[in-house]
Amino acid sequence: MRKTPLTIDVQSEIGALNAVLLHTPGAEVENMTPRMAQRALYSDILNLSIARKEYEQIEGVLSKVAKVYQVRDLLAMVLDKKEARRDLVSRICIAEQAGSCFDTLMDMPTPKLVTALIEGLPARIDTLTAFLSEDYYSLFPLYNFYFTRDSSVTIGNHALICRMANQVRSREAMIMDAIYRCSGAFVCDTIDLSNMVPARGRLFIEGGDVLVVRDDILVIGNGMRTSAAGIDALTARLCDLCPQGVKHIIVQQLPSEPESFIHLDMVFTMLDRDQCMVFEPLILRDRSYKTVHITIEDGRVHSIHAVEGILPALRWLGLDLEFLSCGGLTDSWVQEREQWHSGSNLFAIAPGKVLCYARNEATLHELDKHGYAVLSAHEVMSGKKKVDDYAKCCITIQGSELPRGGGGARCMTMPLSRKAVEW
């Protein structure tokens, strides 16, 4: 019996989760040496067996509250279709200058091809040149793919296919594009920026920088992974998609270092209708980075002007948010340590119900002070504690290995459908 495809629908960061897309880390994470870590955009290498156990907690909790889709399963559905397989493999081989691998890839059975596209295709060592090359792969592993947030963004009923800032991650976006268009699992339109040529600067945009705060409000980070040209390209598409009504884009400039400021969701995430988690030194105190409010009205950019910050801009739009501070408010050293380990990077499964790492104890204390019951993933997975029994809660997942990749709960989850929020 044919399954009914899911209609993509994400109108907020906090609406009760109906469906989510995950990618459990696999051998691609270990197909890396310390020498390759920088190329893979890692600051360290991971122990896969421990990382998988930690990730099982994320999937275990989410499966209690929502339908969970896995990238591997959806990619297999794409590759089982002859034309979709040819299109995706062709795009990948052209982009990665691996044309000699095309026939090899096309002849693989689907499970083996899924593995090759995610875990990498080892180089054929049949010449001295190949033997002496430092490139061990014809197609490199997708080391970062368990951060499913980055390569696409669900905005309303659309899927934005991101243009990644680094070539090593471009295949992730190609796979996500194929999944949304060709798997048959989803009903949605895609927003494709691949053909847009910017007037100036490089065009790139990643999902960790894009927050759907309300159906009419996006908050977007402008930093090392999302360029001004990328935001302009998305703005132009939204103008086309919104010929009537008003949309707001709040743009927050981000520092280019340290690398823990890689995306906006590393310093700002939504917790509830009236609360957010912030890295307070940057979001509330540092005025050296601009915040800009773009208003789209009746299909065109109506105004662009500077504002005092994300929270004042949202307050002006009717969202008066109380902020909770990553690492607490008393010790800047603790704030920096916990922000580094994704203390601001929380994922809401419903208003006031969030996932985060257990290691960030000062942040958990801050949540506890504001009425959030702190539950462990094991308690929720076993049924000992039920999320529905709490008005507000924070579910903690172990995080000794996963944070080494540079992200937290929001980074590792791509919501596909959420219930509407009564504001």
Kinemage of the C-alpha trace (Angstrom):
@kinemage 1
@onewidth
@group {chain A} dominant
@subgroup {mainchain}
@vectorlist {calphas} color= white
{ca met a 1} P 0.000 0.000 0.000
{ca arg a 2} L 1.445 3.364 -1.031
{ca lys a 3} L 2.152 5.655 1.891
{ca thr a 4} L 0.641 9.131 1.850
{ca pro a 5} L 3.429 11.698 1.422
{ca leu a 6} L 3.955 14.213 4.188
{ca thr a 7} L 3.112 17.842 3.472
{ca ile a 8} L 6.006 20.027 4.601
{ca asp a 9} L 4.754 22.682 7.016
{ca val a 10} L 7.008 24.611 9.393
{ca gln a 11} L 5.703 28.001 10.513
{ca ser a 12} L 7.773 28.421 13.693
{ca glu a 13} L 10.762 27.210 15.689
{ca ile a 14} L 8.649 25.933 18.572
{ca gly a 15} L 5.399 24.407 17.277
{ca ala a 16} L 4.740 20.856 18.488
{ca leu a 17} L 6.810 18.557 16.287
{ca asn a 18} L 4.965 16.241 13.900
{ca ala a 19} L 7.875 14.968 11.798
{ca val a 20} L 11.647 15.372 11.704
{ca leu a 21} L 14.534 14.363 9.435
{ca leu a 22} L 17.674 12.820 10.964
{ca his a 23} L 20.879 11.200 9.794
{ca thr a 24} L 22.451 8.786 12.246
{ca pro a 25} L 26.242 9.192 11.970
{ca gly a 26} L 27.925 6.232 10.308
{ca ala a 27} L 31.287 5.166 8.970
{ca glu a 28} L 31.706 8.524 7.211
{ca val a 29} L 32.525 10.041 10.615
{ca glu a 30} L 35.433 7.622 11.101
{ca asn a 31} L 36.679 7.808 7.517
{ca met a 32} L 38.888 10.647 8.641
{ca thr a 33} L 42.357 11.114 10.068
{ca pro a 34} L 43.537 14.018 12.240
{ca arg a 35} L 45.276 15.410 9.156
{ca met a 36} L 41.965 15.459 7.284
{ca ala a 37} L 39.943 16.945 10.155
{ca gln a 38} L 40.450 20.574 9.116
{ca arg a 39} L 39.386 19.816 5.551
{ca ala a 40} L 36.295 18.113 6.993
{ca leu a 41} L 35.527 21.305 8.995
{ca tyr a 42} L 36.132 19.513 12.296
{ca ser a 43} L 38.300 20.712 15.168
{ca asp a 44} L 38.725 17.109 16.362
{ca ile a 45} L 37.938 13.546 15.327
{ca leu a 46} L 35.055 11.527 16.742
{ca asn a 47} L 34.753 8.099 18.321
{ca leu a 48} L 31.908 6.648 16.253
{ca ser a 49} L 30.718 4.033 18.730
{ca ile a 50} L 30.223 6.638 21.449
{ca ala a 51} L 28.789 9.220 19.027
{ca arg a 52} L 26.178 6.701 17.848
{ca lys a 53} L 25.125 5.888 21.406
{ca glu a 54} L 24.667 9.604 22.071
{ca tyr a 55} L 22.750 10.050 18.833
{ca glu a 56} L 20.480 7.129 19.717
{ca gln a 57} L 19.226 9.290 22.583
{ca ile a 58} L 18.189 12.040 20.163
{ca glu a 59} L 16.369 9.613 17.887
{ca gly a 60} L 14.882 7.769 20.862
{ca val a 61} L 13.397 10.923 22.365
{ca leu a 62} L 12.135 12.308 19.057
{ca ser a 63} L 10.502 9.016 18.102
{ca lys a 64} L 8.357 9.375 21.243
{ca val a 65} L 6.848 12.638 20.015
{ca ala a 66} L 7.092 12.660 16.203
{ca lys a 67} L 7.555 10.625 13.042
{ca val a 68} L 11.262 10.232 12.329
{ca tyr a 69} L 12.621 10.067 8.766
{ca gln a 70} L 16.185 8.967 8.036
{ca val a 71} L 18.299 10.404 5.208
{ca arg a 72} L 19.596 6.958 4.171
{ca asp a 73} L 16.088 5.556 3.704
{ca leu a 74} L 14.946 8.560 1.688
{ca leu a 75} L 18.081 8.575 -0.463
{ca ala a 76} L 17.473 4.908 -1.290
{ca met a 77} L 13.950 5.832 -2.436
{ca val a 78} L 15.481 8.411 -4.795
{ca leu a 79} L 18.134 6.067 -6.177
{ca asp a 80} L 15.587 3.338 -6.882
{ca lys a 81} L 14.204 5.638 -9.597
{ca lys a 82} L 16.273 5.424 -12.785
{ca glu a 83} L 16.016 9.039 -13.925
{ca ala a 84} L 16.403 10.470 -10.424
{ca arg a 85} L 19.495 8.295 -9.893
{ca arg a 86} L 21.045 9.424 -13.168
{ca asp a 87} L 20.321 13.087 -12.417
{ca leu a 88} L 21.755 13.013 -8.893
{ca val a 89} L 24.852 10.960 -9.728
{ca ser a 90} L 25.539 13.160 -12.751
{ca arg a 91} L 25.264 16.359 -10.707
{ca ile a 92} L 27.603 14.990 -8.044
{ca cys a 93} L 30.216 13.746 -10.521
{ca ile a 94} L 30.254 17.061 -12.384
{ca ala a 95} L 30.461 19.152 -9.204
{ca glu a 96} L 33.242 17.026 -7.715
{ca gln a 97} L 35.165 16.446 -10.941
{ca ala a 98} L 34.645 12.708 -10.646
{ca gly a 99} L 33.308 11.956 -14.120
{ca ser a 100} L 35.376 8.773 -14.336
{ca cys a 101} L 33.307 7.359 -11.465
{ca phe a 102} L 29.923 7.877 -13.135
{ca asp a 103} L 29.522 4.419 -14.674
{ca thr a 104} L 30.830 2.720 -11.538
{ca leu a 105} L 28.316 4.542 -9.383
{ca met a 106} L 25.406 3.994 -11.766
{ca asp a 107} L 26.066 0.228 -11.854
{ca met a 108} L 25.991 -0.131 -8.057
{ca pro a 109} L 22.955 -1.680 -6.361
{ca thr a 110} L 21.000 0.930 -4.440
{ca pro a 111} L 22.223 0.053 -0.900
{ca lys a 112} L 25.858 0.157 -2.042
{ca leu a 113} L 25.337 3.457 -3.871
{ca val a 114} L 23.715 5.017 -0.783
{ca thr a 115} L 26.797 3.993 1.181
{ca ala a 116} L 29.189 5.379 -1.442
{ca leu a 117} L 27.433 8.753 -1.649
{ca ile a 118} L 27.460 9.193 2.129
{ca glu a 119} L 30.498 7.292 3.381
{ca gly a 120} L 32.710 8.085 0.396
{ca leu a 121} L 34.057 6.297 -2.656
{ca pro a 122} L 37.693 5.207 -2.207
{ca ala a 123} L 40.029 6.202 -5.018
{ca arg a 124} L 41.114 3.527 -7.447
{ca ile a 125} L 44.844 2.979 -6.955
{ca asp a 126} L 45.867 1.771 -10.408
{ca thr a 127} L 48.582 4.287 -11.300
{ca leu a 128} L 51.640 5.695 -9.577
{ca thr a 129} L 50.005 9.132 -9.624
{ca ala a 130} L 46.988 7.782 -7.761
{ca phe a 131} L 49.226 5.909 -5.314
{ca leu a 132} L 51.228 9.042 -4.463
{ca ser a 133} L 48.166 11.288 -4.218
{ca glu a 134} L 47.055 12.473 -0.795
{ca asp a 135} L 43.413 12.152 -1.882
{ca tyr a 136} L 42.271 8.773 -0.607
{ca tyr a 137} L 38.787 9.220 -2.075
{ca ser a 138} L 37.265 9.895 -5.460
{ca leu a 139} L 34.193 11.100 -3.537
{ca phe a 140} L 34.975 12.248 -0.010
{ca pro a 141} L 32.834 11.113 2.927
{ca leu a 142} L 30.091 13.457 4.130
{ca tyr a 143} L 31.587 13.927 7.568
{ca asn a 144} L 29.081 16.619 8.575
{ca phe a 145} L 25.851 15.073 7.323
{ca tyr a 146} L 24.523 14.255 10.787
{ca phe a 147} L 24.001 18.013 11.074
{ca thr a 148} L 20.882 17.731 8.891
{ca arg a 149} L 19.889 21.317 9.703
{ca asp a 150} L 22.507 22.921 7.470
{ca ser a 151} L 21.877 21.722 3.920
{ca ser a 152} L 18.194 22.631 3.697
{ca val a 153} L 15.638 24.791 5.490
{ca thr a 154} L 11.902 24.189 5.767
{ca ile a 155} L 10.104 27.537 5.565
{ca gly a 156} L 6.344 27.194 5.610
{ca asn a 157} L 5.479 24.742 2.813
{ca his a 158} L 8.791 25.229 1.019
{ca ala a 159} L 12.191 23.587 1.282
{ca leu a 160} L 15.111 25.948 0.750
{ca ile a 161} L 18.028 24.016 -0.734
{ca cys a 162} L 21.079 25.711 0.708
{ca arg a 163} L 24.246 26.771 -1.071
{ca met a 164} L 26.955 25.566 1.265
{ca ala a 165} L 29.892 27.789 2.093
{ca asn a 166} L 32.377 24.928 1.686
{ca gln a 167} L 32.668 22.603 -1.294
{ca val a 168} L 33.164 19.603 0.995
{ca arg a 169} L 29.474 19.924 1.999
{ca ser a 170} L 27.879 20.683 -1.381
{ca arg a 171} L 26.853 17.056 -1.959
{ca glu a 172} L 24.688 17.210 1.176
{ca ala a 173} L 22.543 19.916 -0.429
{ca met a 174} L 22.322 17.974 -3.709
{ca ile a 175} L 21.090 14.905 -1.843
{ca met a 176} L 18.548 16.946 0.094
{ca asp a 177} L 17.287 18.529 -3.115
{ca ala a 178} L 16.795 15.073 -4.633
{ca ile a 179} L 15.044 13.818 -1.495
{ca tyr a 180} L 12.517 16.656 -1.457
{ca arg a 181} L 11.857 16.509 -5.193
{ca cys a 182} L 12.148 12.831 -6.062
{ca ser a 183} L 11.733 10.518 -3.063
{ca gly a 184} L 7.951 10.753 -3.132
{ca ala a 185} L 7.945 11.064 0.657
{ca phe a 186} L 7.074 14.768 0.771
{ca val a 187} L 4.751 17.335 -0.729
{ca cys a 188} L 6.470 20.705 -0.996
{ca asp a 189} L 7.948 23.233 -3.373
{ca thr a 190} L 11.679 23.839 -3.321
{ca ile a 191} L 13.487 27.164 -3.285
{ca asp a 192} L 16.613 26.646 -5.358
{ca leu a 193} L 19.294 29.334 -5.274
{ca ser a 194} L 21.777 27.377 -7.386
{ca asn a 195} L 21.180 29.387 -10.569
{ca met a 196} L 21.289 32.825 -8.974
{ca val a 197} L 24.308 34.976 -9.741
{ca pro a 198} L 24.967 37.590 -7.042
{ca ala a 199} L 25.553 41.212 -7.986
{ca arg a 200} L 28.557 41.192 -5.664
{ca gly a 201} L 30.259 38.828 -3.243
{ca arg a 202} L 29.937 35.069 -2.849
{ca leu a 203} L 26.458 33.587 -2.524
{ca phe a 204} L 26.101 31.020 0.245
{ca ile a 205} L 23.506 30.301 2.912
{ca glu a 206} L 23.195 27.481 5.483
{ca gly a 207} L 20.298 26.299 7.599
{ca gly a 208} L 21.938 26.878 10.966
{ca asp a 209} L 21.663 30.585 10.224
{ca val a 210} L 17.941 30.574 9.356
{ca leu a 211} L 15.330 30.618 12.136
{ca val a 212} L 11.609 30.583 11.340
{ca val a 213} L 10.540 32.523 14.414
{ca arg a 214} L 6.952 33.099 13.295
{ca asp a 215} L 5.116 32.555 10.029
{ca asp a 216} L 5.900 36.143 9.046
{ca ile a 217} L 9.348 36.473 10.663
{ca leu a 218} L 12.728 34.992 9.757
{ca val a 219} L 15.838 35.713 11.815
{ca ile a 220} L 19.010 35.060 9.786
{ca gly a 221} L 22.667 35.113 10.754
{ca asn a 222} L 25.155 36.833 8.446
{ca gly a 223} L 28.571 35.357 9.101
{ca met a 224} L 31.124 32.813 7.966
{ca arg a 225} L 28.515 30.410 6.494
{ca thr a 226} L 25.782 32.782 5.248
{ca ser a 227} L 26.735 35.756 3.103
{ca ala a 228} L 24.871 38.990 2.467
{ca ala a 229} L 24.460 37.834 -1.141
{ca gly a 230} L 22.873 34.609 0.110
{ca ile a 231} L 20.374 36.542 2.227
{ca asp a 232} L 19.634 38.831 -0.730
{ca ala a 233} L 18.948 35.765 -2.912
{ca leu a 234} L 16.531 34.318 -0.356
{ca thr a 235} L 14.862 37.714 0.060
{ca ala a 236} L 14.305 37.926 -3.701
{ca arg a 237} L 12.717 34.457 -3.728
{ca leu a 238} L 10.459 35.387 -0.820
{ca cys a 239} L 9.335 38.481 -2.709
{ca asp a 240} L 8.295 36.203 -5.578
{ca leu a 241} L 6.513 33.822 -3.204
{ca cys a 242} L 4.711 36.548 -1.227
{ca pro a 243} L 2.986 38.844 -3.761
{ca gln a 244} L 0.676 40.008 -0.986
{ca gly a 245} L 1.081 40.667 2.715
{ca val a 246} L 4.091 41.499 4.871
{ca lys a 247} L 7.158 39.439 5.798
{ca his a 248} L 10.024 40.452 8.069
{ca ile a 249} L 13.668 39.355 7.970
{ca ile a 250} L 15.878 40.249 10.934
{ca val a 251} L 19.548 39.889 9.979
{ca gln a 252} L 22.190 39.540 12.675
{ca gln a 253} L 25.853 39.967 11.768
{ca leu a 254} L 28.137 37.395 13.422
{ca pro a 255} L 31.871 37.373 14.171
{ca ser a 256} L 34.129 35.364 11.884
{ca glu a 257} L 35.786 33.781 14.918
{ca pro a 258} L 35.846 31.760 17.094
{ca glu a 259} L 34.525 28.851 15.060
{ca ser a 260} L 31.824 28.210 17.681
{ca phe a 261} L 30.005 31.258 16.193
{ca ile a 262} L 29.656 29.312 12.949
{ca his a 263} L 25.868 29.822 12.754
{ca leu a 264} L 23.257 32.011 14.410
{ca asp a 265} L 21.752 29.024 16.229
{ca met a 266} L 24.983 28.703 18.185
{ca val a 267} L 24.166 31.987 19.932
{ca phe a 268} L 20.365 32.327 19.663
{ca thr a 269} L 17.520 29.782 19.699
{ca met a 270} L 13.838 29.868 20.592
{ca leu a 271} L 12.520 28.029 23.673
{ca asp a 272} L 8.888 29.095 23.977
{ca arg a 273} L 6.421 31.718 22.767
{ca asp a 274} L 8.022 34.250 25.098
{ca gln a 275} L 11.520 32.876 25.825
{ca cys a 276} L 14.793 32.340 24.018
{ca met a 277} L 18.295 31.097 24.825
{ca val a 278} L 21.128 33.487 23.981
{ca phe a 279} L 24.864 33.813 24.304
{ca glu a 280} L 24.437 37.045 26.183
{ca pro a 281} L 27.885 38.649 25.591
{ca leu a 282} L 27.249 38.709 21.826
{ca ile a 283} L 23.476 39.037 21.468
{ca leu a 284} L 22.853 41.588 24.213
{ca arg a 285} L 26.123 43.389 24.879
{ca asp a 286} L 28.239 43.508 21.732
{ca arg a 287} L 27.186 46.443 19.528
{ca ser a 288} L 30.004 46.063 16.991
{ca tyr a 289} L 27.877 43.716 14.839
{ca lys a 290} L 24.873 45.168 13.042
{ca thr a 291} L 21.275 44.010 13.264
{ca val a 292} L 19.205 44.894 10.193
{ca his a 293} L 15.435 44.721 9.674
{ca ile a 294} L 14.247 43.980 6.122
{ca thr a 295} L 10.529 44.359 5.414
{ca ile a 296} L 8.909 42.680 2.404
{ca glu a 297} L 5.524 44.096 1.493
{ca asp a 298} L 3.341 43.020 -1.426
{ca gly a 299} L 6.136 41.239 -3.216
{ca arg a 300} L 8.921 43.802 -2.935
{ca val a 301} L 11.480 45.021 -0.423
{ca his a 302} L 9.719 47.903 1.299
{ca ser a 303} L 12.457 48.958 3.734
{ca ile a 304} L 15.889 48.076 5.106
{ca his a 305} L 17.111 49.745 8.282
{ca ala a 306} L 19.379 49.143 11.258
{ca val a 307} L 17.864 48.202 14.632
{ca glu a 308} L 19.232 47.875 18.164
{ca gly a 309} L 19.331 44.087 18.252
{ca ile a 310} L 17.346 40.880 17.688
{ca leu a 311} L 15.263 41.156 20.859
{ca pro a 312} L 14.238 44.817 20.375
{ca ala a 313} L 13.364 44.073 16.733
{ca leu a 314} L 11.193 41.123 17.717
{ca arg a 315} L 9.591 43.160 20.504
{ca trp a 316} L 8.600 45.771 17.932
{ca leu a 317} L 6.962 42.960 15.931
{ca gly a 318} L 4.949 41.808 18.925
{ca leu a 319} L 7.244 39.110 20.345
{ca asp a 320} L 8.492 40.256 23.742
{ca leu a 321} L 11.044 37.551 24.571
{ca glu a 322} L 12.582 36.897 27.960
{ca phe a 323} L 16.150 35.732 27.441
{ca leu a 324} L 17.855 32.896 29.272
{ca ser a 325} L 21.639 33.062 29.270
{ca cys a 326} L 23.810 30.220 28.003
{ca gly a 327} L 26.179 29.456 30.876
{ca gly a 328} L 24.268 31.740 33.263
{ca leu a 329} L 24.935 35.411 33.922
{ca thr a 330} L 27.626 35.358 36.590
{ca asp a 331} L 30.788 33.954 34.986
{ca ser a 332} L 31.988 34.913 31.494
{ca trp a 333} L 34.457 31.997 31.498
{ca val a 334} L 31.595 29.514 31.996
{ca gln a 335} L 29.513 31.310 29.363
{ca glu a 336} L 32.272 30.925 26.793
{ca arg a 337} L 32.918 27.260 27.644
{ca glu a 338} L 29.271 26.285 27.400
{ca gln a 339} L 28.667 28.288 24.237
{ca trp a 340} L 31.637 26.456 22.699
{ca his a 341} L 29.877 23.169 23.462
{ca ser a 342} L 26.578 24.294 21.918
{ca gly a 343} L 24.942 25.501 25.127
{ca ser a 344} L 22.794 27.952 23.131
{ca asn a 345} L 21.907 25.377 20.494
{ca leu a 346} L 18.604 23.982 21.776
{ca phe a 347} L 15.848 22.303 19.769
{ca ala a 348} L 12.178 22.754 20.667
{ca ile a 349} L 9.887 19.746 20.296
{ca ala a 350} L 6.950 21.884 21.501
{ca pro a 351} L 6.549 25.293 23.163
{ca gly a 352} L 8.635 25.222 26.348
{ca lys a 353} L 9.957 21.697 25.734
{ca val a 354} L 13.507 21.463 24.463
{ca leu a 355} L 16.509 19.180 23.886
{ca cys a 356} L 20.068 20.061 24.869
{ca tyr a 357} L 23.381 18.549 25.964
{ca ala a 358} L 23.668 17.310 29.561
{ca arg a 359} L 27.255 18.581 29.800
{ca asn a 360} L 26.240 22.267 29.944
{ca glu a 361} L 25.403 22.321 33.652
{ca ala a 362} L 25.266 26.091 34.138
{ca thr a 363} L 22.839 26.398 31.233
{ca leu a 364} L 20.695 23.631 32.710
{ca his a 365} L 20.699 25.477 36.037
{ca glu a 366} L 19.490 28.584 34.201
{ca leu a 367} L 16.669 26.560 32.644
{ca asp a 368} L 15.777 25.059 36.016
{ca lys a 369} L 15.557 28.535 37.565
{ca his a 370} L 13.036 29.480 34.893
{ca gly a 371} L 10.743 26.547 35.564
{ca tyr a 372} L 12.064 23.905 33.177
{ca ala a 373} L 12.061 20.378 34.617
{ca val a 374} L 15.349 18.713 33.690
{ca leu a 375} L 14.774 15.179 32.387
{ca ser a 376} L 17.285 12.716 30.990
{ca ala a 377} L 16.826 11.155 27.578
{ca his a 378} L 16.855 7.709 29.195
{ca glu a 379} L 13.970 8.657 31.480
{ca val a 380} L 11.908 9.773 28.501
{ca met a 381} L 12.871 6.837 26.276
{ca ser a 382} L 12.036 4.289 28.985
{ca gly a 383} L 8.670 5.903 29.720
{ca lys a 384} L 9.654 6.692 33.299
{ca lys a 385} L 9.083 10.381 32.553
{ca lys a 386} L 6.525 11.634 30.020
{ca val a 387} L 6.985 14.948 28.278
{ca asp a 388} L 3.241 15.628 28.331
{ca asp a 389} L 3.273 15.620 32.135
{ca tyr a 390} L 5.335 18.829 32.237
{ca ala a 391} L 4.400 22.372 31.306
{ca lys a 392} L 8.086 23.054 30.587
{ca cys a 393} L 10.989 20.659 30.390
{ca cys a 394} L 14.505 20.248 29.100
{ca ile a 395} L 15.481 16.766 27.940
{ca thr a 396} L 19.207 16.159 28.213
{ca ile a 397} L 21.285 14.012 25.869
{ca gln a 398} L 24.816 12.881 26.576
{ca gly a 399} L 27.380 14.868 24.623
{ca ser a 400} L 31.011 13.898 24.894
{ca glu a 401} L 31.575 13.043 21.208
{ca leu a 402} L 28.802 14.683 19.173
{ca pro a 403} L 29.812 18.262 20.138
{ca arg a 404} L 33.266 17.653 18.657
{ca gly a 405} L 31.657 18.043 15.247
{ca gly a 406} L 30.661 21.595 16.192
{ca gly a 407} L 26.921 21.544 16.853
{ca gly a 408} L 24.072 20.711 19.185
{ca ala a 409} L 20.475 19.501 19.215
{ca arg a 410} L 19.153 22.053 16.715
{ca cys a 411} L 22.014 21.377 14.309
{ca met a 412} L 21.220 17.654 14.261
{ca thr a 413} L 17.476 17.960 13.602
{ca met a 414} L 15.563 19.086 10.525
{ca pro a 415} L 11.868 19.647 11.339
{ca leu a 416} L 9.530 18.722 8.505
{ca ser a 417} L 6.173 19.505 10.069
{ca arg a 418} L 5.064 21.356 13.185
{ca lys a 419} L 1.665 22.182 14.634
{ca ala a 420} L 0.516 25.804 14.480
{ca val a 421} L 1.369 27.999 17.473
{ca glu a 422} L -1.210 30.219 19.141
{ca trp a 423} L 0.701 33.438 19.702
